Every structure is written in C-alpha cells, then in structure tokens.
C-alpha cells in the first residue's frame, strides 16, 4: 500500500508502516530526523495528488490548541497576526481532511477544530497503547476505523507537559508514540487488504 505521513519529521509513523511492507513516505518542511531516503522535504500540499491509499496528517497545533485561546481572548483586532495565524491553521487542517485521498486521518490535540469543523472521531491516550503517560490525542477519520487499544498500562504520567522549556520542546511533544504508530500500521491496513483480496 502507498502511505503518506504528512507533517512528520521523526519517521516514527512512516517506519511503522514500512516494517509491515508498505510503501510509506513522510513529508515535512523539516528534514527527517532519521535521514531516511523515504522522506520528502517540502510543503505537503504539493504532494496530495500522487495516488496515495492512506494519508496520516499531523498538522502543527500551535494555533489550534485550547491552550492557545489565551492569545485570542483579549485580541480586539480580528485581523491581528495571531488571528490570521489561527485562520491559516484552520484552513490548512481543512485542506488535509478534505483531500482526495480515500483514507485519511488527521491528528491534533484537543482544540478549536472540534467547534470549527466537528468533534473528533476518537480521542486516544498513550496508556492505551503501552506507554504509561497521558496526552490526549484527537483523530478525525475519513474512511478509516477507530483504533483499538493494544496494551492498556498504568503509570499515566504527564511527562510531556512538564518538559523544560527548551528550543526543541515542541519537537519532543509532537512525536507520535511508538505504540500508537504501530497500531495505525497494523489496524488501518487490514480492512483495505481484505477488500483487495475479495475483489480478486
């Protein structure tokens, strides 16, 4: 299967699919942390019409999260830089979810898209997939089933929330947990593979 992982520089999700034999590529404005040859360093919007079977998108959440609301509540000018950044972020999210790829997942924290678009199909926690941490992650799905938990564990710390405010804090907080990436690779390709088998 041909898989596009958009707005990913870590390669975690891309490699989870590749380990299962799929032709998976990541795409981001940043270079790949793992220096993979299967990474496209470019604007993801330039690569949506390349006959992908599945796309998983991780658009930047800076201007979409609930925590970002504090920047806007006292803004009197609706055309301020921050307001425009949020408008652009919402437009980008909608371009991704409405692309012509048949199977799409868009991932983001709890934020404004629940009201500006619709409520997410699913809210995941890392502790549902083998990681003893909390970090609510929303999924908006098109043509894909909800993920089933694979390994519910205890612990449930807010490690990422308490990371020190370093220059790379945003990068560390944005990386997909391995257990969630593995679940995506296993569960989201099975229904499609069965359909292909039946059609022949």
HELIX and SHEET records of a PDB file:
HELIX    1   1 UNK A   12  UNK A   18  1                                   7    
HELIX    2   2 UNK A   44  UNK A   47  5                                   4    
HELIX    3   3 UNK A   66  UNK A   71  5                                   6    
HELIX    4   4 UNK A   81  UNK A   97  1                                  17    
HELIX    5   5 UNK A  113  UNK A  116  1                                   4    
HELIX    6   6 UNK A  126  UNK A  128  5                                   3    
HELIX    7   7 UNK A  160  UNK A  162  5                                   3    
HELIX    8   8 UNK A  169  UNK A  174  1                                   6    
HELIX    9   9 UNK A  178  UNK A  199  1                                  22    
SHEET    1   A 7 UNK A  39  UNK A  41  0                                        
SHEET    2   A 7 UNK A  23  UNK A  28  1                                        
SHEET    3   A 7 UNK A   2  UNK A   6  1                                        
SHEET    4   A 7 UNK A  54  UNK A  57  1                                        
SHEET    5   A 7 UNK A 103  UNK A 108  1                                        
SHEET    6   A 7 UNK A 137  UNK A 142 -1                                        
SHEET    7   A 7 UNK A 122  UNK A 124 -1                                        
END                                                                             
